[in-house]
Amino acid sequence: MQKGERLFQLLTLLRSRRTVMTAAQLAQRLEVSERTIYRDMQALSLSGIPIQSEAGVGYRLQPGFAVPPLMFDEAELEALLLGVRMVQGWSDKSLGQAADRALQKIHAVLPEALHQRHCDQPEWLLVPDYFQHNSQYSDQLRGAIKACLRVSIDYQRADNMPSQRTLCPLGLVYWGKVWCLLAWCELRGQYRQFRLDRIQALQVLEVHFSTGPDCNLQHCLQVMTAEETAKHT
């Protein structure tokens, strides 16, 4: 669990209780050490959250303190709604479900007027998924990219010939109709992109790779942009 998420959960626990909670109780709920709770409580206090503490007793929020809910104006809400629809329509099922859960959390704190306009009426911001090309390997590829793990793929080239590649995956990009994997190809010794809908099989290898000045997503995009520009000059 990331520190920011843990701090949010701590604050939620304290808000939900009228009595004090001991460091041991908080540590048990969040499955961390008491030492971590002490550090997190100090971080919350330094950020301006009025936490009352007493040695040997526990922690609680100062009576009367309330965290204001998230507030969005109509344009901000429409932008978020459009973003959710784009993720649901153009990404894989897992990310689509995550986007929907995020939207439900936003709906839960909307003022009544905005809630009626955007939650109780038919949707009018639509993102057609006619050209959706989701891949069953999207989740694995995202995990491999984050963990810097090499992958091995069986790939169907544009000429329908099969190909096997070992790649250092760097990023996923959506070109409007298809998702592509941007990667360093060990066979070619250069950056390449691979359509996700042409990947026939994938294996995440327990072999790490390192990114650096000459092997990272931004450098990959710069090289590909330069190559595309050269074709048209």
N, C-alpha and C positions, 0 to 999 in steps of 0.2 A: 504494500500500500504506500502510495506517495505521501510525502509529508503534508502537502496541501489538503489532500483528501482526508488524512487523519485529523488535522486540525478542525476541518469542517465537521467531521463526525463527533469530535470532542465537544464542540460548541453545541451541536444538536443534542447530545446527551445531557449537557448541563441545562439547556433550555427546557428539556422535557421533564426535569425533576425540580420539585420545590424544596427538597431536602438536599443535604450535602452528599457528595459521592467521594469516597476515598480514592487515593491513587491506586490502591490494589484493585478496587472495583472497576475503575476505568481501564486499567491495564488488562484485566481479564476480559472486558467487553471488546477491546480493540486488539487483543492478542499481541500485546507488546510488553516490554519491561516497565517497571515502575520508574526507572531512571528516565526512560523515554517520555513518560507522562510528565515528569517534573520539567524536562526541557521544553515540552510542548506547552505546558501551562505558562512557563516564563515567556515563550514566544507570543502567546495570545495576549498576555498582560502588556508586553512591550508594544503590541500593535494597537493598544487602546481598549481592549475588551476588559470591562470591570469585573475581574474574578476575585472573589473573596476566598481566602484560604486560612486555615488554622491548623497548626501542627497537631497531628494525632486525631484530627476530626475529619477534615476533607475539604472539598472545593464546592463552590456554588457561584452562580452569577449574581451580581448585585441586584436586589429586588427592584423591579420596575424597569430593568434594562430590557430592550427589545431590539433584535436585529431587523432592520427594515427589509421588506420583501423586494425582490427584483422588480424593477419597473421599466416597461418598454413603451415607447410611443408607437403609433400605428405603423409608421414606415419601418421602424426597427423590427416589429413583429412580422410584417410582411416579408422582410428580407430573410428572417430566420425561417419562416414557413417555406419560402422558395428554396432555401438551402436544404431543408429537410426533404422536400420533394425531389430535389436533384439527387441527393444521396440515395433515396429509396428507388428512384427510377433508373439511375445510371450506375449504381454500385452493386455490391453483392448483398445477399440476404442478411448477413451478420451486421454489416454497417448500417443497412436500412433499418433493422430492428433497433440498433443503438440510437440512431437518429430519432426514431419514433419515441423511444423512452425519454430522450432529452426534451422533445417537444411536449410530452405529457407533463414533465416537471415544470415547464414554463407555463403551460395552461393552468396548473394548480395555483399559481400565484398572480394570475392576471386580475386586474380590476374588472368588475362585473360588466361594464360597458364594452371593453375590448373582448372579453370572453364571449359575449353574445354575438359580436360581429364576426369573430374568427373561429369560434368553436361550435356555435349552434346554427350556423348557416352553411349551405352547400359550398364546397370548395370552388374557388374560381382561379386560383393559381395552380395550373396544371403543368406537369412535366411528362410528356408522352415517353413511353419506354419501348417504342416500336423497334428501335435499333439497338436494344440492350443486348450486350454480349457478355454476360457474367461468366466467370470461370469458377469451377469447383476448387481451384487452387488459390483463390484470392487470399483467404485467411492464412494459408501456409506461407505465401509469398510475403505478406505483410510482416509475419513473425520473423521470417528469415532476414528481411531488410533491417528490422529493428535490432536483431541480435547479431548482425553482420556474419551470417552463416552462408556458405556456398550452397548452391542448389544444382541438381542435375536434372535436365529435362529431355524428354522425347518430343521433338518438334516437327510439325508439318510445314515445310517451306511454302512460299508462294507458288512454286512450280509443282506442288503436291509431293515432292520428294521428302522422305524422312531424314531427320538429322538429330544427332545427340550432342548436347552441349553441357559443359560445366561452366556455371556463371557465378559472378559476384553480384547479387542483386542490389541495385541502388535506389530504385524508386518505381512507382506506378504512375502512369500518366494517361489521361482520358483525352483522346483526340477528336471527340465529337460523336463518333459512332463506335469506336472500339477502345478497349483498355490495352495498354502496352506495358511491358516490363522493360525498363532501361537497366542495362547491366554491362559489366565488363565480361567479355567473352574470352575464355582462356584458349579456345581453339583458334580464334582469329587474332587474339592479342590486341583487341581494340573494343571500343564501346559499340554495342549493338542494341537494337530494340526488338522485342518479340511480342507478337499479338497473343493475348491470353487465350483467345478462343482457338488458337492453333496448337496450344500445349496439350499433348496427348497423355503425358504422364510426368509426374514431378516427384523428386525425392530431395528432402532437406538434408544436407550432409552435416555431420558434426565436425565441420572444419571451418574455423573462423577465417575471415579476411580482414585486412585493415584498410581503412580509408585514409587518404592523404591528399596532398595538393594535386596529384595526377590521377586520382581515383576517388571521385566523389560525384554526387548527383549534379551539383552546380557546374563542375567542370565538364561532365558528360553533356549537359544541355548546351554549354558554350561551344563545345566541339561540334555537336550536331547542327547547331545554328549556323556556325561558320561553313560547314560542309554544304548545307542547304543553300546558303547565300552564294557560295562559289558556283553552284550548279546554274544559277540564274544570272551570272555575270559574264 
